[in-house]
Amino acid sequence: MAGILGGEREEDVMAAVLIPVPARDSDPSEVAVSWRVLAEAGHTVSFATPTGAPAACDELMVTGRGLDPWGRVPGLRRVVALGRVLRADGAGRAAHEAMLADPAWRKPLAWNEIVLDHVDGLVLPGGHRARGMREYLESPVLQGLIVGAFRRDLPVGAICHGVLLAARSIDPATGRSVLHGRRTTALTWSLERTAWRIARRSRFWDPDYYRTYPEQPGQPEGYLSVQQEVTRALAAPSDFLDAPPDSARKTSGRSRDRLGDDSAAFVVEDGSYVSARWPGDAHTFAARFAGRLR
């Protein structure tokens, strides 16, 4: 924690990276895979939560329980079928289990304790469950932190809904998002809509589980999707990038990357800013971000 709050850094530490997360419902893969890749690269990773209390990732994405039509039936809830496909994969779950034992995860900072003077890079993970994510996405404290990081040209990595948090960070000096003039990707409407349509049927008692901000009356479908809101913050719609439509491994939502195999991933780099779409990009995203730290 000294790397964030002050004091001397160890000589063998390459960089101090901060990952702010909500109190609950962040995506376990996007948080834990980023942590693991950066930590194994030799960087010091710290976490920050709203109050400084330990956070909890989205349990449905960890176990898959509750994503099947019988997910509310006590005796059947532990039987996971569709949930195996929708939850974090083996690499994500293993990284999450390891992260839970990390002292930095157990003793995070509070958001209002963060001092950028001792941060070398900022990672913004995502998550979609409205119950926990809205506090994170709507936080003026985090938005101000992100503005400060972009002004200093610190490396900033954002994945999935983390890009939405960056898009909502308005620099008072310009009145524009910090992403205005940048190229970026984020959770695409295609990926978001596919997961939403599946879960509307399988998790019928909570049909908007995959939509953090469902549309209001009179708004067209997808208007409050991550892709459309992020695009509205950019200098031009063409600054929002997605994988080529003929690349099934990158666009289907069924394939996930690994270290050393980025064939399923799509990551956008623009100067010191790195962005990605969803948990299936997490290894490549974290590795590219680590390259910016060097």
ZASE-115481 format. One record per atom (N, C-alpha, C, O): x, y, z. Coordinates in steps of 0.02 Angstrom, whole numbers, padded with zeros to 5 digits, always signed. Example, Ala and Ser with C-alpha at 12.3 -4.5 7.8 and 13.67 -1.06 7.14 Angstrom:
% residues 2
+00660-00284+00390 +00615-00225+00390 +00660-00165+00390 +00712-00166+00423 +00642-00112+00354 +00684-00053+00357 +00645+00002+00394 +00670+00057+00402 
END
This chain:
% residues 294
+00040-00060+00000 +00000+00000+00000 +00042+00063+00000 +00019+00117-00018 +00105+00056+00021 +00147+00115+00021 +00155+00144-00049 +00164+00204-00057 +00152+00100-00100 +00159+00124-00168 +00103+00170-00188 +00112+00209-00235 +00045+00168-00154 -00010+00211-00171 -00013+00272-00127 -00024+00328-00150 -00002+00261-00062 -00012+00315-00014 +00052+00355-00001 +00048+00411+00023 +00109+00327-00016 +00170+00363-00005 +00225+00317+00019 +00214+00257+00027 +00284+00345+00032 +00339+00304+00057 +00381+00279+00000 +00365+00289-00058 +00436+00245+00017 +00483+00220-00033 +00457+00155-00063 +00427+00114-00029 +00469+00147-00128 +00451+00086-00162 +00510+00038-00159 +00568+00060-00157 +00496-00026-00160 +00550-00076-00163 +00583-00070-00232 +00551-00056-00282 +00649-00082-00233 +00686-00074-00296 +00665-00125-00349 +00671-00112-00409 +00639-00183-00327 +00622-00234-00375 +00550-00228-00401 +00528-00270-00440 +00514-00176-00379 +00446-00166-00402 +00448-00124-00466 +00478-00070-00467 +00416-00148-00519 +00419-00112-00582 +00371-00053-00583 +00390+00001-00607 +00310-00062-00558 +00262-00008-00559 +00208-00021-00507 +00197-00078-00487 +00176+00032-00485 +00120+00027-00438 +00055+00039-00476 +00043+00093-00502 +00014-00013-00480 -00048-00011-00518 -00107-00012-00469 -00107-00051-00421 -00156+00030-00481 -00215+00033-00440 -00276+00009-00479 -00286+00028-00537 -00315-00035-00448 -00377-00059-00478 -00435-00040-00432 -00446-00074-00382 -00472+00013-00447 -00532+00028-00408 -00589-00019-00429 -00597-00034-00488 -00627-00042-00380 -00683-00087-00393 -00743-00066-00351 -00735-00031-00301 -00804-00085-00371 -00862-00072-00329 -00862-00118-00269 -00822-00165-00266 -00906-00105-00222 -00910-00148-00162 -00930-00219-00180 -00912-00266-00146 -00969-00226-00233 -00991-00292-00254 -01008-00291-00329 -01019-00238-00358 -01008-00350-00359 -01033-00361-00427 -00985-00343-00483 -01006-00340-00540 -00921-00331-00468 -00873-00324-00523 -00863-00392-00556 -00876-00444-00525 -00840-00392-00617 -00829-00455-00653 -00766-00490-00627 -00713-00459-00627 -00772-00553-00605 -00713-00585-00575 -00655-00595-00623 -00597-00590-00603 -00670-00608-00687 -00615-00618-00735 -00579-00553-00749 -00517-00551-00750 -00617-00500-00760 -00586-00436-00778 -00544-00408-00721 -00492-00376-00733 -00565-00420-00660 -00525-00398-00602 -00467-00445-00590 -00409-00423-00587 -00481-00510-00583 -00430-00557-00559 -00379-00575-00613 -00320-00582-00597 -00400-00582-00676 -00350-00596-00727 -00303-00536-00735 -00243-00544-00743 -00331-00476-00733 -00288-00416-00737 -00239-00416-00679 -00179-00403-00688 -00264-00430-00618 -00220-00434-00559 -00165-00485-00569 -00106-00471-00558 -00184-00545-00590 -00134-00599-00596 -00081-00584-00648 -00022-00592-00635 -00102-00561-00707 -00054-00546-00760 -00006-00492-00738 +00055-00497-00750 -00032-00439-00708 +00011-00384-00686 +00057-00404-00629 +00116-00386-00629 +00031-00441-00581 +00071-00463-00524 +00127-00510-00547 +00184-00505-00524 +00110-00555-00592 +00161-00603-00616 +00213-00568-00660 +00267-00595-00670 +00196-00509-00686 +00245-00470-00723 +00290-00429-00677 +00336-00395-00700 +00278-00433-00611 +00320-00399-00563 +00294-00333-00536 +00328-00300-00498 +00234-00314-00556 +00206-00251-00533 +00170-00259-00466 +00147-00314-00450 +00166-00205-00429 +00128-00204-00367 +00057-00181-00383 +00046-00128-00411 +00008-00222-00365 -00062-00207-00379 -00099-00194-00314 -00098-00236-00269 -00132-00137-00310 -00174-00120-00253 -00246-00112-00276 -00259-00100-00335 -00291-00118-00229 -00362-00111-00244 -00392-00054-00203 -00364-00035-00152 -00447-00027-00227 -00483+00024-00189 -00558+00011-00197 -00582-00006-00251 -00594+00019-00142 -00666+00008-00140 -00699+00072-00112 -00664+00117-00089 -00765+00076-00114 -00798+00138-00091 -00779+00158-00020 -00768+00218-00007 -00774+00111+00026 -00761+00128+00096 -00695+00100+00123 -00677+00115+00180 -00660+00060+00083 -00601+00027+00108 -00615-00042+00136 -00569-00075+00159 -00677-00064+00134 -00694-00132+00154 -00682-00179+00095 -00689-00158+00037 -00664-00242+00108 -00652-00289+00053 -00713-00295+00008 -00770-00294+00031 -00700-00302-00056 -00754-00306-00106 -00772-00379-00119 -00737-00425-00096 -00825-00389-00155 -00846-00456-00178 -00865-00451-00251 -00905-00408-00271 -00836-00494-00292 -00854-00496-00363 -00923-00528-00371 -00951-00556-00324 -00949-00523-00430 -01015-00550-00446 -01015-00626-00437 -00982-00661-00476 -01050-00651-00388 -01049-00723-00372 -01078-00765-00429 -01057-00821-00440 -01127-00737-00465 -01155-00776-00521 -01103-00789-00574 -01103-00843-00604 -01058-00741-00585 -01006-00750-00634 -00950-00796-00609 -00912-00823-00649 -00945-00805-00544 -00896-00852-00516 -00922-00924-00520 -00886-00968-00543 -00983-00935-00498 -01009-01004-00492 -01054-01025-00549 -01058-01084-00565 -01088-00977-00581 -01138-00994-00631 -01205-01013-00602 -01253-01023-00639 -01210-01018-00536 -01273-01036-00505 -01321-00977-00506 -01304-00922-00485 -01381-00990-00530 -01430-00937-00537 -01437-00913-00608 -01477-00867-00621 -01400-00943-00654 -01405-00924-00724 -01445-00974-00765 -01455-00964-00825 -01468-01027-00733 -01511-01076-00765 -01584-01065-00745 -01596-01034-00693 -01632-01089-00783 -01703-01077-00767 -01723-01103-00698 -01771-01077-00669 -01688-01153-00672 -01703-01180-00606 -01660-01147-00552 -01655-01174-00496 -01631-01091-00567 -01582-01060-00522 -01609-01036-00456 -01570-01022-00411 -01676-01032-00449 -01704-01012-00384 -01729-01071-00343 -01753-01062-00288 -01723-01131-00370 -01747-01191-00335 -01691-01217-00290 -01639-01238-00316 -01700-01216-00224 -01646-01234-00178 -01612-01300-00194 -01550-01304-00193 -01649-01352-00208 -01619-01417-00219 -01584-01423-00286 -01539-01465-00294 -01603-01383-00334 -01575-01387-00401 -01524-01333-00417 -01489-01337-00467 -01520-01283-00375 -01479-01225-00390 -01406-01242-00403 -01373-01209-00442 -01382-01294-00369 -01312-01312-00376 -01297-01347-00442 -01239-01356-00461 -01350-01367-00478 -01340-01398-00543 -01332-01343-00595 -01378-01304-00608 -01273-01340-00624 -01257-01285-00670 -01249-01312-00741 -01208-01356-00753 -01289-01287-00787 -01285-01307-00857 -01267-01247-00900 -01209-01238-00918 -01316-01205-00916 -01302-01143-00953 -01254-01099-00915 -01213-01064-00945 -01257-01101-00849 -01212-01061-00808 -01139-01076-00820 -01096-01033-00810 -01123-01138-00841 -01054-01155-00857 -01027-01116-00916 -00968-01102-00920 -01072-01099-00962 -01052-01062-01022 -01047-00987-01006 -01002-00954-01032 -01093-00962-00966 -01096-00890-00954 -01048-00866-00899 -01028-00808-00900 -01030-00910-00853 -00987-00889-00797 -00915-00881-00820 -00899-00893-00878 -00872-00859-00774 -00801-00856-00787 -00774-00925-00805 -00798-00975-00779 -00727-00927-00851 -00698-00992-00869 -00648-01015-00816 -00639-00981-00765 -00616-01071-00828 -00571-01099-00778 -00514-01053-00759 -00496-01047-00700 -00485-01019-00809 -00430-00973-00794 -00454-00914-00753 -00420-00893-00706 -00514-00888-00768 -00541-00833-00730 -00557-00852-00658 -00543-00814-00612 -00586-00912-00649 -00604-00934-00582 -00541-00948-00540 -00540-00934-00481 -00490-00977-00572 -00428-00991-00536 -00394-00926-00515 -00369-00920-00459 -00394-00876-00559 -00364-00811-00542 -00403-00779-00485 -00374-00749-00440 -00470-00785-00488 -00511-00755-00435 -00497-00788-00368 -00491-00753-00317 -00492-00854-00367 -00479-00888-00303 -00412-00867-00275 -00405-00857-00214 -00361-00860-00318 -00295-00839-00294 -00297-00767-00269 -00265-00751-00219 -00334-00724-00304 -00338-00654-00284 -00369-00645-00216 -00349-00600-00178 -00417-00687-00198 -00450-00681-00134 -00401-00688-00075 -00414-00663-00021 -00346-00722-00087 -00297-00731-00034 -00244-00676-00032 -00202-00674+00013 -00245-00632-00081 -00194-00579-00085 -00208-00526-00032 -00265-00502-00027 -00159-00507+00009 -00170-00456+00060 -00196-00390+00032 -00235-00356+00065 -00176-00373-00029 -00200-00310-00058 -00275-00312-00070 -00310-00262-00063 -00302-00371-00089 -00374-00378-00099 -00410-00375-00032 -00465-00347-00027 -00379-00404+00019 -00411-00406+00085 -00409-00339+00121 -00450-00325+00164 -00360-00297+00104 -00353-00232+00136 -00348-00176+00084 -00295-00148+00074 -00403-00162+00052 -00402-00110+00000 -00402-00040+00029 -00414-00031+00089 -00388+00008-00012 -00396+00079+00005 -00470+00097-00003 -00508+00060-00033 -00488+00154+00024 -00553+00185+00007 -00542+00230-00054 -00488+00257-00063 -00594+00237-00094 -00587+00279-00154 -00560+00348-00137 -00518+00375-00173 -00584+00378-00083 -00563+00446-00068 -00493+00451-00037 -00470+00505-00021 -00459+00394-00028 -00390+00394-00002 -00339+00392-00058 -00279+00398-00045 -00361+00383-00119 -00313+00374-00174 -00276+00439-00189 -00305+00492-00193 -00210+00432-00196 -00167+00489-00213 -00129+00470-00277 -00089+00423-00277 -00142+00506-00330 -00112+00488-00394 -00037+00498-00397 -00004+00470-00440 -00009+00537-00351 +00063+00549-00352 +00102+00484-00347 +00160+00481-00369 +00072+00432-00318 +00107+00369-00308 +00076+00312-00347 +00083+00254-00328 +00040+00329-00401 +00010+00279-00444 +00044+00282-00512 +00049+00337-00541 +00067+00226-00538 +00098+00224-00604 +00051+00203-00659 +00066+00211-00718 -00006+00175-00641 -00054+00153-00691 -00121+00137-00658 -00123+00119-00599 -00174+00143-00695 -00242+00134-00670 -00278+00085-00714 -00279+00092-00776 -00309+00034-00684 -00348-00015-00721 -00421-00011-00699 -00436-00011-00639 -00466-00005-00747 -00538+00002-00734 -00574-00060-00760 -00589-00065-00819 -00588-00108-00716 -00625-00168-00738 -00699-00153-00743 -00722-00100-00723 -00736-00201-00769 -00808-00192-00777 -00848-00241-00735 -00824-00267-00685 -00908-00252-00757 -00959-00290-00722 -01025-00261-00746 -01027-00203-00766 -01078-00300-00744 -01139-00274-00775 -01198-00271-00727 -01247-00237-00742 -01195-00305-00671 -01253-00310-00627 -01267-00242-00595 -01226-00215-00558 -01326-00214-00609 -01342-00146-00588 -01337-00137-00512 -01318-00084-00488 -01355-00189-00475 -01356-00185-00402 -01292-00155-00374 -01293-00113-00330 -01235-00177-00400 -01172-00154-00373 -01134-00106-00417 -01094-00067-00393 -01145-00109-00483 -01103-00072-00530 -01121+00002-00535 -01077+00042-00551 -01183+00020-00523 -01201+00089-00533 -01163+00137-00487 -01145+00192-00508 -01150+00117-00425 -01112+00160-00380 -01043+00175-00409 -01018+00230-00403 -01013+00125-00439 -00947+00130-00470 -00949+00174-00532 -00909+00220-00540 -00996+00161-00575 -01001+00197-00639 -01021+00270-00631 -01004+00312-00672 -01056+00284-00577 -01082+00352-00566 -01041+00391-00513 -01062+00445-00493 -00985+00364-00491 -00947+00395-00437 -00910+00458-00459 -00866+00454-00503 -00925+00516-00431 -00887+00577-00448 -00815+00572-00423 -00771+00603-00452 -00803+00534-00370 -00735+00526-00345 -00693+00490-00397 -00638+00513-00414 -00717+00434-00423 -00679+00397-00473 -00674+00436-00539 -00622+00434-00571 -00726+00469-00557 -00723+00509-00619 -00670+00563-00614 -00633+00576-00662 -00666+00595-00556 -00613+00646-00546 -00544+00615-00547 -00497+00645-00574 -00537+00556-00518 -00474+00520-00519 -00452+00505-00590 -00394+00514-00608 -00499+00484-00632 -00483+00466-00700 -00463+00528-00740 -00417+00525-00781 -00498+00583-00729 -00478+00646-00762 -00406+00663-00744 -00366+00681-00788 -00389+00657-00680 -00321+00671-00659 -00271+00625-00691 -00216+00647-00710 -00288+00561-00698 -00242+00513-00729 -00230+00530-00803 -00173+00526-00827 -00282+00549-00839 -00274+00567-00909 -00234+00632-00916 -00194+00638-00962 -00245+00679-00872 -00207+00742-00875 -00132+00729-00866 -00091+00763-00896 -00115+00680-00824 -00045+00663-00812 -00017+00615-00864 +00042+00599-00863 -00060+00592-00909 -00041+00543-00959 -00017+00478-00926 +00029+00446-00951 -00048+00460-00870 -00033+00395-00840 -00064+00341-00883 -00116+00352-00914 -00033+00282-00886 -00065+00227-00920 -00132+00210-00887 -00136+00201-00826 -00185+00208-00926 -00252+00190-00903 -00278+00133-00946 -00278+00137-01007 -00299+00080-00913 -00330+00024-00948 -00402+00017-00927 -00417+00019-00868 -00447+00009-00975 -00518+00002-00960 -00546-00055-01001 -00533-00061-01061 -00586-00097-00969 -00615-00155-01003 -00690-00158-00988 -00711-00148-00931 -00730-00173-01040 -00802-00183-01032 -00835-00120-01004 -00828-00066-01034 -00871-00125-00949 -00904-00066-00919 -00853-00017-00890 -00871+00041-00876 -00791-00038-00880 -00741+00009-00857 -00731+00066-00907 -00714+00122-00888 -00741+00051-00972 -00736+00103-01023 -00793+00153-01015 -00783+00213-01027 -00851+00129-00993 -00907+00175-00981 -00890+00224-00925 -00908+00283-00929 -00857+00200-00873 -00835+00244-00819 -00788+00297-00846 -00794+00356-00829 -00741+00277-00888 -00695+00327-00918 -00734+00376-00962 -00720+00436-00961 -00781+00351-01001 -00819+00395-01046 -00859+00447-01007 -00869+00502-01031 -00880+00430-00947 -00919+00477-00906 -00874+00525-00867 -00900+00569-00832 -00809+00518-00873 -00763+00561-00836 -00751+00624-00878 -00714+00623-00927 -00781+00679-00857 -00780+00741-00896 -00727+00788-00867 -00728+00805-00808 -00681+00808-00910 -00629+00855-00889 -00660+00925-00885 -00683+00951-00936 -00660+00957-00826 -00690+01025-00821 -00657+01076-00866 -00688+01125-00885 -00594+01065-00883 -00558+01113-00925 -00584+01114-00996 -00579+01165-01030 -00613+01058-01019 -00636+01053-01088 -00712+01043-01093 -00742+01057-01144 -00742+01019-01038 -00812+01002-01040 -00826+00938-01079 -00883+00924-01097 -00773+00900-01093 -00780+00840-01133 -00754+00779-01095 -00715+00786-01048 -00775+00721-01117 -00750+00659-01089 -00675+00653-01102 -00649+00679-01151 -00641+00619-01056 -00570+00606-01066 -00558+00562-01127 -00502+00559-01153 -00610+00529-01151 -00602+00487-01211 -00615+00525-01276 -00606+00498-01330 -00637+00587-01271 -00648+00628-01331 -00581+00637-01367 -00533+00662-01338 -00579+00615-01429 -00517+00619-01467 -00476+00556-01463 -00423+00552-01495 -00498+00506-01425 -00463+00442-01420 -00501+00389-01459 -00561+00395-01472 -00465+00337-01479 -00496+00278-01506 -00505+00227-01450 -00462+00220-01406 -00560+00192-01451 -00574+00145-01397 -00620+00090-01421 -00653+00095-01472 -00620+00036-01382 -00672-00013-01387 -00704-00018-01318 -00683+00016-01272 -00754-00060-01311 -00789-00071-01248 -00834-00131-01259 -00834-00161-01313 -00873-00149-01210 -00923-00201-01220 -00967-00181-01279 -01000-00129-01278 -00968-00221-01331 -01006-00204-01391 -01080-00221-01380 -01098-00263-01339 -01122-00186-01418 -01194-00200-01413 -01209-00272-01435 -01255-00303-01409 -01172-00297-01482 -01182-00366-01504 -01172-00415-01447 -01214-00459-01436 -01117-00408-01410 -01103-00453-01353 -01153-00441-01297 -01179-00489-01268 -01168-00378-01282 -01214-00362-01227 -01284-00388-01243 -01317-00417-01200 -01307-00378-01304 -01374-00399-01324 -01381-00475-01323 -01433-00501-01302 -01330-00510-01346 -01333-00583-01347 -01340-00611-01277 -01383-00654-01265 -01298-00588-01231 -01302-00612-01162 -01369-00593-01130 -01398-00633-01094 -01393-00534-01144 -01456-00510-01116 -01514-00554-01141 -01558-00573-01101 -01515-00569-01206 -01570-00609-01233 -01570-00680-01206 -01623-00709-01194 -01511-00708-01195 -01507-00775-01165 -01533-00773-01094 -01574-00815-01074 -01509-00726-01054 -01526-00723-00983 -01598-00702-00971 -01626-00719-00919 -01628-00666-01018 -01699-00649-01010 -01742-00711-01006 -01795-00711-00973 -01720-00765-01038 -01758-00827-01036 -01734-00873-00980 -01774-00902-00944 -01668-00879-00973 -01642-00925-00923 -01649-00898-00852 -01658-00937-00805 -01645-00833-00844 -01652-00801-00778 -01714-00756-00782 -01710-00695-00773 -01770-00787-00796 -01831-00750-00813 -01857-00706-00756 -01893-00657-00769 -01840-00722-00694 -01862-00682-00637 -01821-00618-00629 -01839-00574-00590 -01766-00613-00665 -01723-00554-00664 -01700-00541-00736 -01641-00547-00750 -01746-00523-00781 -01731-00523-00852 -01679-00472-00875 -01650-00480-00928 -01666-00421-00835 -01617-00370-00854 -01551-00378-00818 -01513-00330-00810 -01536-00440-00795 -01473-00452-00760 -01413-00427-00799 -01366-00399-00770 -01413-00436-00864 -01356-00415-00906 -01360-00343-00930 -01316-00322-00968 -01409-00305-00910 -01416-00236-00931 -01410-00190-00871 -01457-00185-00831 -01354-00158-00863 -01345-00112-00807 -01394-00054-00811 -01421-00032-00760 -01407-00030-00871 -01453+00025-00883 -01501+00006-00939 -01487+00020-00997 -01557-00026-00923 -01606-00040-00975 -01638+00024-01002 -01643+00074-00966 -01660+00022-01064 -01689+00081-01096 -01753+00103-01061 -01790+00063-01032 -01764+00167-01064 -01825+00197-01036 -01877+00203-01092 -01860+00199-01151 -01942+00212-01074 -01994+00218-01125 -01976+00272-01177 -01956+00327-01160 -01984+00254-01240 -01969+00300-01294 -01899+00296-01321 -01884+00324-01373 -01854+00260-01286 -01785+00253-01310 -01779+00189-01352 -01806+00138-01333 -01744+00192-01407 -01736+00132-01449 -01693+00080-01414 -01652+00097-01371 -01702+00018-01432 -01663-00036-01402 -01589-00024-01413 -01566-00009-01469 -01551-00030-01360 -01479-00020-01364 -01456+00051-01350 -01396+00063-01347 -01502+00098-01341 -01482+00168-01331 -01439+00176-01268 -01393+00217-01268 -01454+00138-01216 -01414+00141-01154 -01364+00085-01148 -01339+00070-01094 -01349+00053-01204 -01296+00002-01203 -01229+00036-01192 -01222+00097-01202 -01180-00003-01172 -01113+00024-01161 -01086+00054-01225 -01060+00110-01225 -01092+00018-01280 -01063+00042-01343 -01093+00109-01363 -01056+00154-01383 -01159+00115-01359 -01189+00177-01383 -01174+00236-01337 -01161+00291-01362 -01174+00225-01271 -01157+00282-01228 -01085+00303-01236 -01069+00362-01238 -01039+00254-01240 -00969+00271-01250 -00960+00308-01316 -00923+00358-01319 -00993+00285-01368 -00986+00317-01433 -01008+00389-01432 -00978+00432-01464 -01061+00403-01394 -01085+00472-01390 -01035+00518-01356 -01039+00579-01363 -00987+00491-01318 -00937+00532-01284 -00875+00544-01327 -00832+00584-01308 -00870+00512-01384 -00810+00516-01425 -00815+00574-01475 -00868+00602-01487 -00758+00590-01504 -00756+00645-01553 -00792+00626-01617 -00821+00668-01650 -00790+00561-01634 -00824+00537-01694 -00845+00465-01683 -00810+00428-01649 -00902+00444-01710 -00923+00374-01702 -00871+00324-01726 -00867+00269-01700 -00832+00344-01776 -00781+00298-01803 -00725+00285-01753 -00684+00241-01764 -00722+00324-01699 -00670+00313-01648 -00687+00253-01604 -00645+00231-01565 -00749+00226-01609 -00765+00164-01574 -00749+00107-01621 -00774+00104-01677 -00707+00061-01597 -00682+00007-01640 -00707-00061-01614 -00714-00071-01554 -00718-00106-01661 -00736-00175-01644 -00696-00221-01690 -00668-00200-01740 -00695-00284-01671 -00658-00334-01711 -00691-00342-01779 -00751-00330-01786 -00653-00363-01828 -00682-00374-01895 -00738-00425-01891 -00731-00476-01858 -00794-00413-01925 -00851-00458-01920 -00838-00528-01947 -00875-00574-01930 -00786-00537-01988 -00772-00603-02015 -00727-00644-01969 -00707-00699-01987 -00711-00617-01910 -00669-00654-01862 -00713-00684-01809 -00727-00652-01758 -00736-00745-01819 -00783-00777-01773 -00754-00786-01704 -00791-00778-01654 -00691-00802-01698 -00661-00812-01632 -00663-00747-01591 -00667-00750-01530 -00659-00691-01624 -00658-00627-01589 -00728-00600-01575 -00737-00560-01529 -00778-00620-01614 -00843-00587-01610 -00899-00631-01583 -00952-00606-01565 -00889-00697-01580 -00944-00742-01563 -00964-00739-01490 -01021-00755-01472 -00918-00720-01446 -00931-00722-01375 -00924-00791-01345 -00943-00803-01288 -00896-00838-01384 -00887-00906-01359 -00814-00923-01346 -00799-00970-01308 -00768-00886-01375 -00696-00900-01368 -00664-00848-01324 -00680-00789-01327 -00617-00870-01281 -00581-00825-01236 -00506-00832-01247 -00482-00885-01266 -00471-00778-01233 -00400-00778-01246 -00361-00812-01190 -00389-00830-01138 -00297-00820-01200 -00250-00844-01150 -00184-00806-01160 -00173-00777-01213 -00142-00806-01111 -00076-00777-01121 -00041-00818-01175 -00038-00880-01170 -00014-00786-01224 +00018-00821-01278 -00029-00839-01335 -00006-00864-01386 -00094-00828-01326 -00142-00841-01379 -00195-00786-01378 -00243-00789-01340 -00184-00736-01419 -00230-00679-01421 -00278-00683-01480 -00308-00633-01499 -00286-00742-01509 -00326-00749-01570 -00400-00734-01558 -00436-00716-01604 -00424-00740-01496 -00494-00725-01480 -00503-00654-01454 -00560-00632-01445 -00449-00618-01443 -00453-00553-01409 -00456-00496-01458 -00434-00501-01516 -00484-00440-01435 -00482-00378-01472 -00467-00322-01422 -00508-00309-01377 -00410-00290-01429 -00387-00238-01384 -00366-00178-01425 -00335-00185-01478 -00384-00118-01402 -00367-00056-01436 -00318-00017-01394 -00329-00007-01334 -00263+00006-01424 -00214+00047-01390 -00211+00116-01423 -00206+00121-01484 -00214+00167-01382 -00210+00236-01407 -00166+00275-01358 -00190+00298-01307 -00103+00281-01375 -00056+00313-01329 -00051+00273-01264 -00038+00213-01266 -00061+00306-01209 -00056+00273-01144 -00121+00240-01123 -00126+00213-01068 -00171+00241-01166 -00238+00214-01150 -00248+00148-01186 -00235+00141-01246 -00272+00098-01148 -00284+00031-01174 -00355+00011-01157 -00376+00020-01100 -00392-00017-01205 -00461-00036-01192 -00475-00105-01221 -00442-00128-01267 -00526-00138-01192 -00547-00204-01215 -00621-00211-01204 -00652-00169-01172 -00650-00267-01230 -00723-00272-01233 -00755-00311-01176 -00804-00288-01147 -00727-00369-01158 -00762-00414-01113 -00712-00462-01082 -00653-00459-01098 -00734-00507-01036 -00685-00552-01003 -00643-00594-01050 -00587-00613-01033 -00670-00608-01110 -00632-00647-01158 -00570-00613-01185 -00529-00645-01218 -00562-00549-01171 -00503-00511-01192 -00453-00500-01134 -00401-00470-01145 -00469-00525-01074 -00436-00500-01014 -00361-00514-01012 -00323-00470-00990 -00338-00573-01034 -00266-00587-01032 -00227-00540-01078 -00176-00512-01059 -00252-00533-01139 -00219-00490-01187 -00221-00417-01165 -00172-00381-01170 -00278-00397-01139 -00286-00329-01113 -00234-00314-01060 -00200-00263-01063 -00229-00358-01010 -00182-00346-00955 -00109-00348-00979 -00068-00309-00956 -00094-00392-01026 -00025-00396-01052 -00008-00332-01091 +00048-00307-01085 -00055-00308-01131 -00042-00246-01169 -00035-00186-01121 +00007-00143-01132 -00076-00185-01069 -00071-00132-01020 -00003-00135-00985 +00028-00083-00973 +00019-00195-00967 +00084-00202-00935 +00140-00174-00980 +00188-00145-00956 +00131-00183-01045 +00181-00155-01092 +00182-00078-01089 +00236-00049-01098 +00126-00047-01077 +00125+00026-01071 +00160+00048-01007 +00189+00103-01006 +00159+00008-00955 +00193+00026-00893 +00268+00028-00903 +00303+00067-00871 +00294-00013-00947 +00366-00015-00959 +00389+00041-01004 +00448+00047-01019 
END
